[in-house]
Amino acid sequence: MLEFLKFVTGRLVEHPEAVAIRQQETDDCVDFIIAVHPDDVGKIIGKHGRTISAIRTLTNLAAAKHGKRATVEVERPEGSPPEEPAPPGP
């Protein structure tokens, strides 16, 4: 899962060398915290949060194969706007 996140985030951003992902694991959950260059935060979150939502979905599917649950959060630089929720589906 960590390698998947590194692969995906590294290709979405303009500063792949600045991508850092921390992983914290408990018995049934794996938490990932993604830190990127301040200019790239919007690219990871995406319009209306759709990109990060897709990343979270895929990471959760991978975690489920191992009998775990996963969370993915983006570490935001100070002063950045909060993540916008995705609009309701059709």
PDB file of N, CA, C and O in Angstrom:
ATOM      1  N   MET A   1       0.816  -1.181   0.000  1.00  0.00           N
ATOM      2  CA  MET A   1       0.000   0.000   0.000  1.00  0.00           C
ATOM      3  C   MET A   1       0.872   1.262   0.000  1.00  0.00           C
ATOM      4  O   MET A   1       0.574   2.230  -0.700  1.00  0.00           O
ATOM      5  N   LEU A   2       1.932   1.243   0.776  1.00  0.00           N
ATOM      6  CA  LEU A   2       2.827   2.392   0.832  1.00  0.00           C
ATOM      7  C   LEU A   2       3.466   2.639  -0.530  1.00  0.00           C
ATOM      8  O   LEU A   2       3.552   3.783  -0.977  1.00  0.00           O
ATOM      9  N   GLU A   3       3.909   1.592  -1.181  1.00  0.00           N
ATOM     10  CA  GLU A   3       4.519   1.734  -2.504  1.00  0.00           C
ATOM     11  C   GLU A   3       3.502   2.253  -3.525  1.00  0.00           C
ATOM     12  O   GLU A   3       3.842   3.057  -4.393  1.00  0.00           O
ATOM     13  N   PHE A   4       2.266   1.792  -3.418  1.00  0.00           N
ATOM     14  CA  PHE A   4       1.206   2.280  -4.299  1.00  0.00           C
ATOM     15  C   PHE A   4       1.023   3.783  -4.118  1.00  0.00           C
ATOM     16  O   PHE A   4       0.952   4.523  -5.099  1.00  0.00           O
ATOM     17  N   LEU A   5       0.945   4.238  -2.864  1.00  0.00           N
ATOM     18  CA  LEU A   5       0.769   5.663  -2.592  1.00  0.00           C
ATOM     19  C   LEU A   5       1.949   6.482  -3.106  1.00  0.00           C
ATOM     20  O   LEU A   5       1.759   7.561  -3.667  1.00  0.00           O
ATOM     21  N   LYS A   6       3.157   5.976  -2.919  1.00  0.00           N
ATOM     22  CA  LYS A   6       4.339   6.681  -3.426  1.00  0.00           C
ATOM     23  C   LYS A   6       4.284   6.788  -4.948  1.00  0.00           C
ATOM     24  O   LYS A   6       4.598   7.835  -5.515  1.00  0.00           O
ATOM     25  N   PHE A   7       3.889   5.714  -5.596  1.00  0.00           N
ATOM     26  CA  PHE A   7       3.804   5.683  -7.051  1.00  0.00           C
ATOM     27  C   PHE A   7       2.789   6.707  -7.556  1.00  0.00           C
ATOM     28  O   PHE A   7       3.100   7.515  -8.430  1.00  0.00           O
ATOM     29  N   VAL A   8       1.586   6.670  -7.008  1.00  0.00           N
ATOM     30  CA  VAL A   8       0.508   7.546  -7.465  1.00  0.00           C
ATOM     31  C   VAL A   8       0.817   9.009  -7.176  1.00  0.00           C
ATOM     32  O   VAL A   8       0.722   9.850  -8.070  1.00  0.00           O
ATOM     33  N   THR A   9       1.181   9.317  -5.947  1.00  0.00           N
ATOM     34  CA  THR A   9       1.417  10.718  -5.594  1.00  0.00           C
ATOM     35  C   THR A   9       2.618  11.284  -6.347  1.00  0.00           C
ATOM     36  O   THR A   9       2.612  12.453  -6.732  1.00  0.00           O
ATOM     37  N   GLY A  10       3.634  10.478  -6.558  1.00  0.00           N
ATOM     38  CA  GLY A  10       4.812  10.943  -7.268  1.00  0.00           C
ATOM     39  C   GLY A  10       4.531  11.340  -8.701  1.00  0.00           C
ATOM     40  O   GLY A  10       5.243  12.168  -9.269  1.00  0.00           O
ATOM     41  N   ARG A  11       3.497  10.756  -9.292  1.00  0.00           N
ATOM     42  CA  ARG A  11       3.159  11.071 -10.676  1.00  0.00           C
ATOM     43  C   ARG A  11       2.127  12.185 -10.803  1.00  0.00           C
ATOM     44  O   ARG A  11       1.925  12.727 -11.890  1.00  0.00           O
ATOM     45  N   LEU A  12       1.482  12.524  -9.707  1.00  0.00           N
ATOM     46  CA  LEU A  12       0.480  13.596  -9.732  1.00  0.00           C
ATOM     47  C   LEU A  12       1.082  14.979  -9.514  1.00  0.00           C
ATOM     48  O   LEU A  12       0.504  15.981  -9.934  1.00  0.00           O
ATOM     49  N   VAL A  13       2.227  15.037  -8.867  1.00  0.00           N
ATOM     50  CA  VAL A  13       2.785  16.320  -8.432  1.00  0.00           C
ATOM     51  C   VAL A  13       3.898  16.814  -9.346  1.00  0.00           C
ATOM     52  O   VAL A  13       4.461  16.057 -10.137  1.00  0.00           O
ATOM     53  N   GLU A  14       4.202  18.110  -9.217  1.00  0.00           N
ATOM     54  CA  GLU A  14       5.305  18.691  -9.976  1.00  0.00           C
ATOM     55  C   GLU A  14       6.638  18.550  -9.251  1.00  0.00           C
ATOM     56  O   GLU A  14       7.699  18.664  -9.864  1.00  0.00           O
ATOM     57  N   HIS A  15       6.580  18.302  -7.938  1.00  0.00           N
ATOM     58  CA  HIS A  15       7.788  18.156  -7.127  1.00  0.00           C
ATOM     59  C   HIS A  15       7.799  16.769  -6.460  1.00  0.00           C
ATOM     60  O   HIS A  15       7.599  16.668  -5.249  1.00  0.00           O
ATOM     61  N   PRO A  16       8.032  15.698  -7.244  1.00  0.00           N
ATOM     62  CA  PRO A  16       7.978  14.352  -6.666  1.00  0.00           C
ATOM     63  C   PRO A  16       9.027  14.116  -5.580  1.00  0.00           C
ATOM     64  O   PRO A  16       8.843  13.266  -4.709  1.00  0.00           O
ATOM     65  N   GLU A  17      10.125  14.866  -5.634  1.00  0.00           N
ATOM     66  CA  GLU A  17      11.163  14.688  -4.613  1.00  0.00           C
ATOM     67  C   GLU A  17      10.708  15.173  -3.244  1.00  0.00           C
ATOM     68  O   GLU A  17      11.308  14.811  -2.231  1.00  0.00           O
ATOM     69  N   ALA A  18       9.655  15.986  -3.198  1.00  0.00           N
ATOM     70  CA  ALA A  18       9.154  16.526  -1.933  1.00  0.00           C
ATOM     71  C   ALA A  18       8.070  15.652  -1.301  1.00  0.00           C
ATOM     72  O   ALA A  18       7.595  15.963  -0.209  1.00  0.00           O
ATOM     73  N   VAL A  19       7.673  14.572  -1.964  1.00  0.00           N
ATOM     74  CA  VAL A  19       6.634  13.692  -1.427  1.00  0.00           C
ATOM     75  C   VAL A  19       7.210  12.866  -0.279  1.00  0.00           C
ATOM     76  O   VAL A  19       8.239  12.207  -0.420  1.00  0.00           O
ATOM     77  N   ALA A  20       6.522  12.918   0.855  1.00  0.00           N
ATOM     78  CA  ALA A  20       6.897  12.103   2.015  1.00  0.00           C
ATOM     79  C   ALA A  20       5.617  11.489   2.570  1.00  0.00           C
ATOM     80  O   ALA A  20       4.625  12.188   2.782  1.00  0.00           O
ATOM     81  N   ILE A  21       5.644  10.189   2.803  1.00  0.00           N
ATOM     82  CA  ILE A  21       4.466   9.496   3.316  1.00  0.00           C
ATOM     83  C   ILE A  21       4.842   8.785   4.600  1.00  0.00           C
ATOM     84  O   ILE A  21       5.755   7.960   4.635  1.00  0.00           O
ATOM     85  N   ARG A  22       4.104   9.129   5.668  1.00  0.00           N
ATOM     86  CA  ARG A  22       4.295   8.446   6.957  1.00  0.00           C
ATOM     87  C   ARG A  22       3.214   7.389   7.102  1.00  0.00           C
ATOM     88  O   ARG A  22       2.073   7.584   6.684  1.00  0.00           O
ATOM     89  N   GLN A  23       3.587   6.281   7.692  1.00  0.00           N
ATOM     90  CA  GLN A  23       2.657   5.170   7.887  1.00  0.00           C
ATOM     91  C   GLN A  23       2.615   4.827   9.367  1.00  0.00           C
ATOM     92  O   GLN A  23       3.656   4.642   9.996  1.00  0.00           O
ATOM     93  N   GLN A  24       1.410   4.742   9.924  1.00  0.00           N
ATOM     94  CA  GLN A  24       1.213   4.324  11.311  1.00  0.00           C
ATOM     95  C   GLN A  24       0.251   3.148  11.284  1.00  0.00           C
ATOM     96  O   GLN A  24      -0.839   3.240  10.721  1.00  0.00           O
ATOM     97  N   GLU A  25       0.655   2.054  11.889  1.00  0.00           N
ATOM     98  CA  GLU A  25      -0.152   0.843  11.796  1.00  0.00           C
ATOM     99  C   GLU A  25      -0.585   0.372  13.174  1.00  0.00           C
ATOM    100  O   GLU A  25       0.205   0.362  14.118  1.00  0.00           O
ATOM    101  N   THR A  26      -1.862  -0.022  13.278  1.00  0.00           N
ATOM    102  CA  THR A  26      -2.383  -0.668  14.472  1.00  0.00           C
ATOM    103  C   THR A  26      -2.833  -2.062  14.066  1.00  0.00           C
ATOM    104  O   THR A  26      -2.580  -2.497  12.943  1.00  0.00           O
ATOM    105  N   ASP A  27      -3.496  -2.759  14.968  1.00  0.00           N
ATOM    106  CA  ASP A  27      -3.911  -4.132  14.676  1.00  0.00           C
ATOM    107  C   ASP A  27      -4.779  -4.246  13.429  1.00  0.00           C
ATOM    108  O   ASP A  27      -4.570  -5.136  12.605  1.00  0.00           O
ATOM    109  N   ASP A  28      -5.757  -3.345  13.288  1.00  0.00           N
ATOM    110  CA  ASP A  28      -6.696  -3.479  12.180  1.00  0.00           C
ATOM    111  C   ASP A  28      -6.750  -2.265  11.257  1.00  0.00           C
ATOM    112  O   ASP A  28      -7.603  -2.211  10.371  1.00  0.00           O
ATOM    113  N   CYS A  29      -5.868  -1.301  11.444  1.00  0.00           N
ATOM    114  CA  CYS A  29      -5.926  -0.084  10.645  1.00  0.00           C
ATOM    115  C   CYS A  29      -4.518   0.401  10.288  1.00  0.00           C
ATOM    116  O   CYS A  29      -3.580   0.277  11.075  1.00  0.00           O
ATOM    117  N   VAL A  30      -4.402   0.948   9.098  1.00  0.00           N
ATOM    118  CA  VAL A  30      -3.158   1.554   8.649  1.00  0.00           C
ATOM    119  C   VAL A  30      -3.472   3.003   8.278  1.00  0.00           C
ATOM    120  O   VAL A  30      -4.330   3.263   7.434  1.00  0.00           O
ATOM    121  N   ASP A  31      -2.774   3.940   8.911  1.00  0.00           N
ATOM    122  CA  ASP A  31      -2.966   5.362   8.635  1.00  0.00           C
ATOM    123  C   ASP A  31      -1.788   5.873   7.821  1.00  0.00           C
ATOM    124  O   ASP A  31      -0.631   5.634   8.166  1.00  0.00           O
ATOM    125  N   PHE A  32      -2.093   6.582   6.730  1.00  0.00           N
ATOM    126  CA  PHE A  32      -1.067   7.180   5.886  1.00  0.00           C
ATOM    127  C   PHE A  32      -1.234   8.690   5.919  1.00  0.00           C
ATOM    128  O   PHE A  32      -2.347   9.194   5.764  1.00  0.00           O
ATOM    129  N   ILE A  33      -0.155   9.409   6.117  1.00  0.00           N
ATOM    130  CA  ILE A  33      -0.152  10.864   6.090  1.00  0.00           C
ATOM    131  C   ILE A  33       0.787  11.283   4.966  1.00  0.00           C
ATOM    132  O   ILE A  33       1.980  10.979   4.991  1.00  0.00           O
ATOM    133  N   ILE A  34       0.234  11.982   3.981  1.00  0.00           N
ATOM    134  CA  ILE A  34       0.990  12.401   2.805  1.00  0.00           C
ATOM    135  C   ILE A  34       1.388  13.861   2.963  1.00  0.00           C
ATOM    136  O   ILE A  34       0.535  14.718   3.196  1.00  0.00           O
ATOM    137  N   ALA A  35       2.665  14.144   2.838  1.00  0.00           N
ATOM    138  CA  ALA A  35       3.164  15.522   2.840  1.00  0.00           C
ATOM    139  C   ALA A  35       3.768  15.789   1.469  1.00  0.00           C
ATOM    140  O   ALA A  35       4.578  15.006   0.972  1.00  0.00           O
ATOM    141  N   VAL A  36       3.368  16.900   0.865  1.00  0.00           N
ATOM    142  CA  VAL A  36       3.880  17.278  -0.452  1.00  0.00           C
ATOM    143  C   VAL A  36       4.304  18.741  -0.428  1.00  0.00           C
ATOM    144  O   VAL A  36       4.046  19.456   0.540  1.00  0.00           O
ATOM    145  N   HIS A  37       4.944  19.170  -1.483  1.00  0.00           N
ATOM    146  CA  HIS A  37       5.327  20.571  -1.655  1.00  0.00           C
ATOM    147  C   HIS A  37       4.044  21.408  -1.594  1.00  0.00           C
ATOM    148  O   HIS A  37       3.016  20.976  -2.115  1.00  0.00           O
ATOM    149  N   PRO A  38       4.076  22.587  -0.975  1.00  0.00           N
ATOM    150  CA  PRO A  38       2.863  23.413  -0.864  1.00  0.00           C
ATOM    151  C   PRO A  38       2.164  23.686  -2.200  1.00  0.00           C
ATOM    152  O   PRO A  38       0.939  23.804  -2.239  1.00  0.00           O
ATOM    153  N   ASP A  39       2.912  23.786  -3.271  1.00  0.00           N
ATOM    154  CA  ASP A  39       2.304  24.023  -4.584  1.00  0.00           C
ATOM    155  C   ASP A  39       1.542  22.804  -5.111  1.00  0.00           C
ATOM    156  O   ASP A  39       0.729  22.936  -6.026  1.00  0.00           O
ATOM    157  N   ASP A  40       1.792  21.630  -4.549  1.00  0.00           N
ATOM    158  CA  ASP A  40       1.201  20.397  -5.051  1.00  0.00           C
ATOM    159  C   ASP A  40       0.010  19.891  -4.242  1.00  0.00           C
ATOM    160  O   ASP A  40      -0.602  18.890  -4.613  1.00  0.00           O
ATOM    161  N   VAL A  41      -0.323  20.557  -3.158  1.00  0.00           N
ATOM    162  CA  VAL A  41      -1.428  20.079  -2.312  1.00  0.00           C
ATOM    163  C   VAL A  41      -2.715  19.983  -3.125  1.00  0.00           C
ATOM    164  O   VAL A  41      -3.437  18.991  -3.023  1.00  0.00           O
ATOM    165  N   GLY A  42      -3.007  20.993  -3.924  1.00  0.00           N
ATOM    166  CA  GLY A  42      -4.223  20.986  -4.731  1.00  0.00           C
ATOM    167  C   GLY A  42      -4.268  19.852  -5.744  1.00  0.00           C
ATOM    168  O   GLY A  42      -5.345  19.347  -6.060  1.00  0.00           O
ATOM    169  N   LYS A  43      -3.126  19.451  -6.248  1.00  0.00           N
ATOM    170  CA  LYS A  43      -3.079  18.349  -7.217  1.00  0.00           C
ATOM    171  C   LYS A  43      -3.421  17.016  -6.554  1.00  0.00           C
ATOM    172  O   LYS A  43      -4.043  16.151  -7.171  1.00  0.00           O
ATOM    173  N   ILE A  44      -3.013  16.855  -5.296  1.00  0.00           N
ATOM    174  CA  ILE A  44      -3.315  15.621  -4.574  1.00  0.00           C
ATOM    175  C   ILE A  44      -4.788  15.586  -4.170  1.00  0.00           C
ATOM    176  O   ILE A  44      -5.431  14.538  -4.241  1.00  0.00           O
ATOM    177  N   ILE A  45      -5.317  16.726  -3.749  1.00  0.00           N
ATOM    178  CA  ILE A  45      -6.712  16.778  -3.321  1.00  0.00           C
ATOM    179  C   ILE A  45      -7.648  16.724  -4.518  1.00  0.00           C
ATOM    180  O   ILE A  45      -8.651  16.010  -4.491  1.00  0.00           O
ATOM    181  N   GLY A  46      -7.332  17.467  -5.560  1.00  0.00           N
ATOM    182  CA  GLY A  46      -8.154  17.453  -6.764  1.00  0.00           C
ATOM    183  C   GLY A  46      -9.377  18.340  -6.636  1.00  0.00           C
ATOM    184  O   GLY A  46      -9.682  18.857  -5.561  1.00  0.00           O
ATOM    185  N   LYS A  47     -10.057  18.502  -7.729  1.00  0.00           N
ATOM    186  CA  LYS A  47     -11.253  19.338  -7.766  1.00  0.00           C
ATOM    187  C   LYS A  47     -12.349  18.692  -6.916  1.00  0.00           C
ATOM    188  O   LYS A  47     -12.732  17.544  -7.141  1.00  0.00           O
ATOM    189  N   HIS A  48     -12.839  19.445  -5.944  1.00  0.00           N
ATOM    190  CA  HIS A  48     -13.875  18.981  -5.013  1.00  0.00           C
ATOM    191  C   HIS A  48     -13.448  17.730  -4.250  1.00  0.00           C
ATOM    192  O   HIS A  48     -14.298  16.968  -3.789  1.00  0.00           O
ATOM    193  N   GLY A  49     -12.141  17.513  -4.113  1.00  0.00           N
ATOM    194  CA  GLY A  49     -11.649  16.374  -3.348  1.00  0.00           C
ATOM    195  C   GLY A  49     -11.754  15.039  -4.058  1.00  0.00           C
ATOM    196  O   GLY A  49     -11.633  13.991  -3.424  1.00  0.00           O
ATOM    197  N   ARG A  50     -11.973  15.060  -5.334  1.00  0.00           N
ATOM    198  CA  ARG A  50     -12.185  13.798  -6.066  1.00  0.00           C
ATOM    199  C   ARG A  50     -10.925  12.951  -6.167  1.00  0.00           C
ATOM    200  O   ARG A  50     -11.001  11.725  -6.077  1.00  0.00           O
ATOM    201  N   THR A  51      -9.768  13.581  -6.352  1.00  0.00           N
ATOM    202  CA  THR A  51      -8.529  12.807  -6.494  1.00  0.00           C
ATOM    203  C   THR A  51      -8.186  12.094  -5.198  1.00  0.00           C
ATOM    204  O   THR A  51      -7.893  10.898  -5.210  1.00  0.00           O
ATOM    205  N   ILE A  52      -8.216  12.815  -4.068  1.00  0.00           N
ATOM    206  CA  ILE A  52      -7.883  12.171  -2.793  1.00  0.00           C
ATOM    207  C   ILE A  52      -8.932  11.125  -2.441  1.00  0.00           C
ATOM    208  O   ILE A  52      -8.614  10.112  -1.818  1.00  0.00           O
ATOM    209  N   SER A  53     -10.164  11.359  -2.830  1.00  0.00           N
ATOM    210  CA  SER A  53     -11.217  10.369  -2.580  1.00  0.00           C
ATOM    211  C   SER A  53     -10.929   9.074  -3.336  1.00  0.00           C
ATOM    212  O   SER A  53     -11.103   7.985  -2.789  1.00  0.00           O
ATOM    213  N   ALA A  54     -10.494   9.185  -4.578  1.00  0.00           N
ATOM    214  CA  ALA A  54     -10.145   8.002  -5.367  1.00  0.00           C
ATOM    215  C   ALA A  54      -8.939   7.284  -4.766  1.00  0.00           C
ATOM    216  O   ALA A  54      -8.913   6.055  -4.700  1.00  0.00           O
ATOM    217  N   ILE A  55      -7.945   8.049  -4.330  1.00  0.00           N
ATOM    218  CA  ILE A  55      -6.761   7.453  -3.697  1.00  0.00           C
ATOM    219  C   ILE A  55      -7.173   6.704  -2.433  1.00  0.00           C
ATOM    220  O   ILE A  55      -6.699   5.596  -2.183  1.00  0.00           O
ATOM    221  N   ARG A  56      -8.056   7.308  -1.635  1.00  0.00           N
ATOM    222  CA  ARG A  56      -8.526   6.657  -0.401  1.00  0.00           C
ATOM    223  C   ARG A  56      -9.274   5.369  -0.710  1.00  0.00           C
ATOM    224  O   ARG A  56      -9.092   4.359  -0.030  1.00  0.00           O
ATOM    225  N   THR A  57     -10.118   5.407  -1.739  1.00  0.00           N
ATOM    226  CA  THR A  57     -10.882   4.212  -2.107  1.00  0.00           C
ATOM    227  C   THR A  57      -9.955   3.077  -2.518  1.00  0.00           C
ATOM    228  O   THR A  57     -10.117   1.948  -2.054  1.00  0.00           O
ATOM    229  N   LEU A  58      -8.996   3.358  -3.375  1.00  0.00           N
ATOM    230  CA  LEU A  58      -8.076   2.319  -3.841  1.00  0.00           C
ATOM    231  C   LEU A  58      -7.202   1.794  -2.700  1.00  0.00           C
ATOM    232  O   LEU A  58      -6.921   0.598  -2.633  1.00  0.00           O
ATOM    233  N   THR A  59      -6.777   2.674  -1.818  1.00  0.00           N
ATOM    234  CA  THR A  59      -5.957   2.248  -0.684  1.00  0.00           C
ATOM    235  C   THR A  59      -6.769   1.366   0.256  1.00  0.00           C
ATOM    236  O   THR A  59      -6.258   0.374   0.776  1.00  0.00           O
ATOM    237  N   ASN A  60      -8.030   1.723   0.476  1.00  0.00           N
ATOM    238  CA  ASN A  60      -8.894   0.899   1.324  1.00  0.00           C
ATOM    239  C   ASN A  60      -9.133  -0.477   0.713  1.00  0.00           C
ATOM    240  O   ASN A  60      -9.182  -1.475   1.431  1.00  0.00           O
ATOM    241  N   LEU A  61      -9.280  -0.534  -0.595  1.00  0.00           N
ATOM    242  CA  LEU A  61      -9.454  -1.831  -1.255  1.00  0.00           C
ATOM    243  C   LEU A  61      -8.210  -2.704  -1.075  1.00  0.00           C
ATOM    244  O   LEU A  61      -8.318  -3.903  -0.818  1.00  0.00           O
ATOM    245  N   ALA A  62      -7.036  -2.096  -1.211  1.00  0.00           N
ATOM    246  CA  ALA A  62      -5.796  -2.854  -1.011  1.00  0.00           C
ATOM    247  C   ALA A  62      -5.674  -3.315   0.436  1.00  0.00           C
ATOM    248  O   ALA A  62      -5.240  -4.438   0.695  1.00  0.00           O
ATOM    249  N   ALA A  63      -6.051  -2.461   1.373  1.00  0.00           N
ATOM    250  CA  ALA A  63      -5.965  -2.820   2.796  1.00  0.00           C
ATOM    251  C   ALA A  63      -6.937  -3.943   3.128  1.00  0.00           C
ATOM    252  O   ALA A  63      -6.624  -4.822   3.932  1.00  0.00           O
ATOM    253  N   ALA A  64      -8.113  -3.918   2.513  1.00  0.00           N
ATOM    254  CA  ALA A  64      -9.117  -4.947   2.778  1.00  0.00           C
ATOM    255  C   ALA A  64      -8.611  -6.333   2.394  1.00  0.00           C
ATOM    256  O   ALA A  64      -8.988  -7.326   3.016  1.00  0.00           O
ATOM    257  N   LYS A  65      -7.765  -6.405   1.381  1.00  0.00           N
ATOM    258  CA  LYS A  65      -7.179  -7.693   0.992  1.00  0.00           C
ATOM    259  C   LYS A  65      -6.333  -8.283   2.112  1.00  0.00           C
ATOM    260  O   LYS A  65      -6.135  -9.496   2.183  1.00  0.00           O
ATOM    261  N   HIS A  66      -5.833  -7.408   2.990  1.00  0.00           N
ATOM    262  CA  HIS A  66      -5.016  -7.843   4.120  1.00  0.00           C
ATOM    263  C   HIS A  66      -5.815  -7.855   5.425  1.00  0.00           C
ATOM    264  O   HIS A  66      -5.251  -7.999   6.509  1.00  0.00           O
ATOM    265  N   GLY A  67      -7.139  -7.701   5.302  1.00  0.00           N
ATOM    266  CA  GLY A  67      -7.994  -7.712   6.481  1.00  0.00           C
ATOM    267  C   GLY A  67      -7.841  -6.466   7.335  1.00  0.00           C
ATOM    268  O   GLY A  67      -8.060  -6.513   8.546  1.00  0.00           O
ATOM    269  N   LYS A  68      -7.471  -5.359   6.723  1.00  0.00           N
ATOM    270  CA  LYS A  68      -7.269  -4.105   7.462  1.00  0.00           C
ATOM    271  C   LYS A  68      -8.100  -2.993   6.860  1.00  0.00           C
ATOM    272  O   LYS A  68      -8.712  -3.148   5.804  1.00  0.00           O
ATOM    273  N   ARG A  69      -8.108  -1.876   7.549  1.00  0.00           N
ATOM    274  CA  ARG A  69      -8.755  -0.667   7.095  1.00  0.00           C
ATOM    275  C   ARG A  69      -7.665   0.380   6.933  1.00  0.00           C
ATOM    276  O   ARG A  69      -6.675   0.360   7.664  1.00  0.00           O
ATOM    277  N   ALA A  70      -7.834   1.293   5.985  1.00  0.00           N
ATOM    278  CA  ALA A  70      -6.802   2.306   5.754  1.00  0.00           C
ATOM    279  C   ALA A  70      -7.413   3.702   5.761  1.00  0.00           C
ATOM    280  O   ALA A  70      -8.548   3.904   5.327  1.00  0.00           O
ATOM    281  N   THR A  71      -6.643   4.653   6.259  1.00  0.00           N
ATOM    282  CA  THR A  71      -7.016   6.061   6.147  1.00  0.00           C
ATOM    283  C   THR A  71      -5.865   6.776   5.451  1.00  0.00           C
ATOM    284  O   THR A  71      -4.698   6.428   5.630  1.00  0.00           O
ATOM    285  N   VAL A  72      -6.214   7.776   4.658  1.00  0.00           N
ATOM    286  CA  VAL A  72      -5.211   8.571   3.949  1.00  0.00           C
ATOM    287  C   VAL A  72      -5.538  10.029   4.195  1.00  0.00           C
ATOM    288  O   VAL A  72      -6.646  10.481   3.904  1.00  0.00           O
ATOM    289  N   GLU A  73      -4.582  10.761   4.725  1.00  0.00           N
ATOM    290  CA  GLU A  73      -4.752  12.190   4.983  1.00  0.00           C
ATOM    291  C   GLU A  73      -3.635  12.960   4.293  1.00  0.00           C
ATOM    292  O   GLU A  73      -2.524  12.456   4.132  1.00  0.00           O
ATOM    293  N   VAL A  74      -3.943  14.186   3.887  1.00  0.00           N
ATOM    294  CA  VAL A  74      -2.952  15.062   3.279  1.00  0.00           C
ATOM    295  C   VAL A  74      -2.581  16.108   4.320  1.00  0.00           C
ATOM    296  O   VAL A  74      -3.439  16.815   4.848  1.00  0.00           O
ATOM    297  N   GLU A  75      -1.302  16.191   4.600  1.00  0.00           N
ATOM    298  CA  GLU A  75      -0.803  17.204   5.529  1.00  0.00           C
ATOM    299  C   GLU A  75      -0.756  18.520   4.777  1.00  0.00           C
ATOM    300  O   GLU A  75      -0.084  18.637   3.752  1.00  0.00           O
ATOM    301  N   ARG A  76      -1.468  19.505   5.286  1.00  0.00           N
ATOM    302  CA  ARG A  76      -1.551  20.797   4.608  1.00  0.00           C
ATOM    303  C   ARG A  76      -0.634  21.818   5.242  1.00  0.00           C
ATOM    304  O   ARG A  76      -0.492  21.858   6.464  1.00  0.00           O
ATOM    305  N   PRO A  77      -0.008  22.646   4.417  1.00  0.00           N
ATOM    306  CA  PRO A  77       0.796  23.739   4.959  1.00  0.00           C
ATOM    307  C   PRO A  77      -0.124  24.728   5.685  1.00  0.00           C
ATOM    308  O   PRO A  77      -1.311  24.821   5.369  1.00  0.00           O
ATOM    309  N   GLU A  78       0.416  25.452   6.640  1.00  0.00           N
ATOM    310  CA  GLU A  78      -0.375  26.423   7.383  1.00  0.00           C
ATOM    311  C   GLU A  78      -0.968  27.457   6.446  1.00  0.00           C
ATOM    312  O   GLU A  78      -0.308  27.913   5.512  1.00  0.00           O
ATOM    313  N   GLY A  79      -2.222  27.825   6.701  1.00  0.00           N
ATOM    314  CA  GLY A  79      -2.880  28.843   5.906  1.00  0.00           C
ATOM    315  C   GLY A  79      -3.552  28.334   4.647  1.00  0.00           C
ATOM    316  O   GLY A  79      -4.166  29.114   3.919  1.00  0.00           O
ATOM    317  N   SER A  80      -3.448  27.030   4.372  1.00  0.00           N
ATOM    318  CA  SER A  80      -4.094  26.512   3.166  1.00  0.00           C
ATOM    319  C   SER A  80      -5.581  26.267   3.451  1.00  0.00           C
ATOM    320  O   SER A  80      -5.956  25.998   4.592  1.00  0.00           O
ATOM    321  N   PRO A  81      -6.422  26.361   2.421  1.00  0.00           N
ATOM    322  CA  PRO A  81      -7.865  26.177   2.637  1.00  0.00           C
ATOM    323  C   PRO A  81      -8.187  24.728   2.962  1.00  0.00           C
ATOM    324  O   PRO A  81      -7.433  23.833   2.580  1.00  0.00           O
ATOM    325  N   PRO A  82      -9.294  24.477   3.660  1.00  0.00           N
ATOM    326  CA  PRO A  82      -9.682  23.103   3.970  1.00  0.00           C
ATOM    327  C   PRO A  82     -10.126  22.349   2.721  1.00  0.00           C
ATOM    328  O   PRO A  82     -10.489  22.952   1.711  1.00  0.00           O
ATOM    329  N   GLU A  83     -10.092  21.042   2.808  1.00  0.00           N
ATOM    330  CA  GLU A  83     -10.493  20.191   1.695  1.00  0.00           C
ATOM    331  C   GLU A  83     -11.974  20.354   1.442  1.00  0.00           C
ATOM    332  O   GLU A  83     -12.769  20.364   2.381  1.00  0.00           O
ATOM    333  N   GLU A  84     -12.356  20.484   0.165  1.00  0.00           N
ATOM    334  CA  GLU A  84     -13.767  20.588  -0.186  1.00  0.00           C
ATOM    335  C   GLU A  84     -14.358  19.189  -0.288  1.00  0.00           C
ATOM    336  O   GLU A  84     -13.729  18.295  -0.855  1.00  0.00           O
ATOM    337  N   PRO A  85     -15.551  18.987   0.250  1.00  0.00           N
ATOM    338  CA  PRO A  85     -16.177  17.664   0.106  1.00  0.00           C
ATOM    339  C   PRO A  85     -16.632  17.458  -1.331  1.00  0.00           C
ATOM    340  O   PRO A  85     -16.977  18.409  -2.032  1.00  0.00           O
ATOM    341  N   ALA A  86     -16.626  16.213  -1.753  1.00  0.00           N
ATOM    342  CA  ALA A  86     -17.082  15.887  -3.103  1.00  0.00           C
ATOM    343  C   ALA A  86     -18.589  16.115  -3.181  1.00  0.00           C
ATOM    344  O   ALA A  86     -19.302  15.871  -2.207  1.00  0.00           O
ATOM    345  N   PRO A  87     -19.078  16.579  -4.327  1.00  0.00           N
ATOM    346  CA  PRO A  87     -20.530  16.786  -4.468  1.00  0.00           C
ATOM    347  C   PRO A  87     -21.247  15.445  -4.436  1.00  0.00           C
ATOM    348  O   PRO A  87     -20.649  14.416  -4.747  1.00  0.00           O
ATOM    349  N   PRO A  88     -22.527  15.445  -4.062  1.00  0.00           N
ATOM    350  CA  PRO A  88     -23.274  14.186  -4.026  1.00  0.00           C
ATOM    351  C   PRO A  88     -23.311  13.529  -5.397  1.00  0.00           C
ATOM    352  O   PRO A  88     -23.346  14.197  -6.431  1.00  0.00           O
ATOM    353  N   GLY A  89     -23.304  12.219  -5.378  1.00  0.00           N
ATOM    354  CA  GLY A  89     -23.334  11.448  -6.625  1.00  0.00           C
ATOM    355  C   GLY A  89     -24.657  11.576  -7.347  1.00  0.00           C
ATOM    356  O   GLY A  89     -25.602  12.176  -6.834  1.00  0.00           O
ATOM    357  N   PRO A  90     -24.723  11.008  -8.542  1.00  0.00           N
ATOM    358  CA  PRO A  90     -25.947  11.117  -9.364  1.00  0.00           C
ATOM    359  C   PRO A  90     -27.122  10.419  -8.774  1.00  0.00           C
ATOM    360  O   PRO A  90     -28.206  10.433  -9.358  1.00  0.00           O
TER     361      PRO A  90
END
